[in-house]
Amino acid sequence: MIVMRFMPIVRMLVRCRLALLALLATWSALWMSPVAGAVEMSEYDIKTAWLYKFAQFTEWPTEAANGPFNFCVLGNAPFGLQLADLQKIKIKNRDVVVRRQPHPDEWKQCHVLFISASEQTVLPKILVQLNGFPVLTVAEVEGALEQGVAINLVWDKNIAFDVNAAAVERAKLSISFKMLKVARHVR
């Protein structure tokens, strides 16, 4: 009973931590300053913050609005506790579920699918299976944007991102202008 009384406080603290990470990631991307190093955030702390912000600033069609909000991770991305933090909050008033290495049949149920650099050779097959489904594909693979990924995280003196507007449209998604303004490139 006592534990239940503190759950709102725990959720608030997790949201504050993610919001701070997202704010620092956005600020560092805007000014390309070494903010991440000054705060000693890892690369995957920043990537988690970006994934959170992408989810916040993306709209999915109504048919994808049921059930939990699914974050999926393909490949050898060394996310640690960062993704566990995501499961403690709600996105768009929905519980968050993190799935690591989901089966290909489950990819279409992902709202955000993070594709690690280790999946570079199978990226075309992944994208063919997701064609036309409301899944926000986010990669860290060189050339991923040209292959059809919606968002590609890149290193440009800090972690930045590029957006493939055509891929976003094919997935029946809409990314807020606020998020597009901080993108390095929108194609």
N, C-alpha and C positions, 0 to 999 in steps of 0.2 A: 504494500500500500504506500509506504514512504517512497519507494523507488518511483512509483507512478507519479507522485507529486513533483518529482524533480525532472521528469522527462521533458516538459516544456522548456525548462532551463537548459538542459543538455542540447535540445534541438536548436535553441537560440544561439548557443555558443558555437555549435557546428556551422550554422548559417553565417555567423559573424566571421568565423575563420575562413570559410569559402568566399564570402564577400570580400574579405581583406585580400585573399590570394587573387581573386579576380580583379580587384582594383589595382593591385600592384602589377599584375600581368598587363592590364590595359595601359596603365601609366607608363610602364617600361616600354611597351610597344609603341606608344605615341612619341615618346622622346628618345627612345633607343638608349636609355641610360642603363648603367649597371645596377639597377635597383635590386634585381634578383640576387646578385652576389652580395650586396650590402645586407640583405635580410637573410641571407643564406638559404634561399629557397632552391630546391633541386629542380632540375629540368622537368621532372614529372609532377612536381607541385604546380608549376606554371601551366603545364599541359592540362592538368586536372581543372585548374581554374578556368582555362579557356573552354574546355568541354562543358563545364557548368554554365558559362556565359553563352556558349552557342545554344545550349538547350533553352536557356532563359529567353533568348532573342530570336528564336525560330518558332514559326507557327506550322503545325501539322494539320492535315485535313481531318475532318470530324471522324472518319472511319478509323483513324489511328489514335483516337482520344480515349479509348477504353482501357481499363486495367492499369497495371503499374507502368511507370516510365522506365523503359529498358535501355541501360547503357551496356553496350557489348564491346569486348576487346578481343581482337584477333591478333595472334602472334606473340612474340617475346617482348612485350613492353613491360619494363620493370616498375609498373605502378605498385605501390605498397599500400600503406594505410590510407592514402589519398582517396582511393575509390571506396574504401570502407566508410569514409566520411560522407561521401555522396549518398550512401544508403540510409543515412540518419536524417535526411531532409526530404522535403517534398519539392517536386518541380511541377509547375502548372497544377498545383493542388493534388498531385498524385504521388504515391509512394515510389521510391526509386529502387530498382533492382539492377545489380551489376552482374553481368554474365561474362565470364572469361572463357574463351575458346568455345563459343556456342557452335553447335552442329549446323552445317549449311542450311538445313531445313528451318532452323530458328532465326536465321539472319533477317528474314522479312518481318519478324516481330520486334526487332531492335528499333529504337527511335534514333539513337546515336550509335554508330558503329565505328569504333576506332580501329584503324588498320595499321599495325606496326610495320616498321621497315623490313622486318623478317619475312613479311608476306609479299614482297615486291614481285616475285616470280608468278604468284597466283592472283595478283590484283585484277587482271582482265577477267578471269573466271568469276571472281567475287562480284565485280560490277555487272557482268552479264546477268547473274542470278538476281540482282537487286534492281535491274532496270524497270523503272516505272513504279517502284514501291516507295512509300513515304519513309525512307531511311536516310538520315543525314550521315553521309560517309565523311569521316575525318581521317586523314592519313598523315604519316610522317615519311613519305616515300618520294624521292626525287622523281619528277615527271608525272606524279599522280594526277595533277590537275588536267594535264593533257590526255590522260587515259579515261577521265570521267569522274574523278572523285569530286565531291562538292567543296570540301575545304582541305587544304594541305597546310600543315604546320611546317614552318621553315626556320632555319637559323639565319638571321640577318643582324648580326651584332647582339641579338637577343632573339627570343622566340617570337615570331610574327606568323601571320597566316595570309594565304591567298584564297580567293573564292572563285569557283567556277559557276557563274550564274546559270548557264544552260543546264548543268547537272542538278542544281537546286530546283530549277523549274521542272525538269524531268521527274524528279522525286516528289513533285506536287507540294513542295515546301515553300515557305516564304521567310527570308531572313530580314530582320529589321534594318532599316537604313542606319540606325545608330551603330550596329555591328559592322555594317559594310563600310562605314566611314573610317573605322580603325584598321580595316584590312590593308595589307601592303599593296595588293593588286586585286582587282575584280575583273574577271574576264568573261 
